């Protein structure tokens, strides 16, 4: 088996040139697009293969709750890991740290589920979905190892394999055995991919040994904690709106809202996930003190995201209703306005995540925390009156306003901190 991995790695290495941003984007984007397409198809199956929106609503609930705790599992360490070019912490430190955060996140997720609902079946669905999230979180730290060596080709392939094992159980088992069984099979296959693919390739660049050095783990907690709160607030905004919508209406309404807005949120997640190669390139230009290239790449990325979402939104005007009806049926096309609102919200969130990348590299982490706090406070203030006044659209309006505040603050902070950081960097050379 090791010789097989060696041959595959040798072939792929010829296909992926070190430091090539364009190739990295193609591999990373291709794999992620396929992965989230499969996740999207799972939600469509939950609607089209059910008699009502109950399964879709339960799946949306599981996603909303686990989205809160995936922040704890990831602990925002990926960008810190990739930008750690001086190897302040070893790969084993990052892997060990991730295992600890995954265990904590899983326990907290189960407690959250038990407090939110007394339905044992619902709790089990949320728990099993969290196992899938845990597997993905572990794979993320191995992807960080590969990214530092510009092996986005392997990362892209990994996403393709995970997309297949997410989709197939629903195709084969959902209709006959139900949501819970399909998720159990998915979780099992997910960990198989990690064991036979992700780990072996990561081990080609480092020896993955779990060693719980609690002093180093606690130091990483201190470094990453403000970023965790920022990520938590970012994901808490849509999660709070969905949970509030379910409480103020019912789970079937949540299922409808979650299904119709899902295509827009998937596009957002795919684009945001494609930012990974930019972190490596931003780090390179910062270490070289090349402010001109850094700034050019920063605004190029913003222009690309803006262009993508303008084209995407314009296409929803003639095609949106037809696409929603095609995907979900049952007259859901009449709710296309929710889809378009979610597209605007997705653009703001996506752009916010991108604009914050330089702040992470400069280690302006507390600044981000202040900005995200302002966004979550606005969300909490507006969430109930917005939903009462505008119904399902209110859930989108709250997110648009909150992310608009966050984006504005991050953009101002990034522009100011970039000049300061590069001036300081040049003075040290």
Buried (B, 14 or more C-beta within 10 A) or exposed (E): EEEEBEEBBEEBBEEBEEEBBEBBBBBBBBBBBBBBBBBBBBBBBBBBBBEEBBBBBBBBBBBBBBBBBBBBBBBBBBBBBBBBEEEEBBBBBBBBBBBBBBEBBBEBBBEBBBEBBEEEEBBBBBBBBBBBBBBBBBBBBBBBBBBBBBBBBBBBBBBBBBBBBBBBBBBEBBEEEBBBBBBBBBBBBBBEBBEEBBBBBBBBBBEBEEEEBEEBBEBBBEBBBBBBBBBBBBBBBBBBBBBBBBEBBBBBBBBBBBBBBBBBBBBBBBBBBBBBBBBBBBBBBBEEBBBEBBBEBBEEBBEBBEEBBEEBBEEBEEEBBEBBBEBBEEEBBEBBBBBBBBBBBBBBBBBBBBBBBBBBBBEBBEBBBEBBBBBBEBBBEBBBEBBEEBBBBBBBBBBBBBBBBBBBBBBEBBEEBBEEBBEEBEEEE
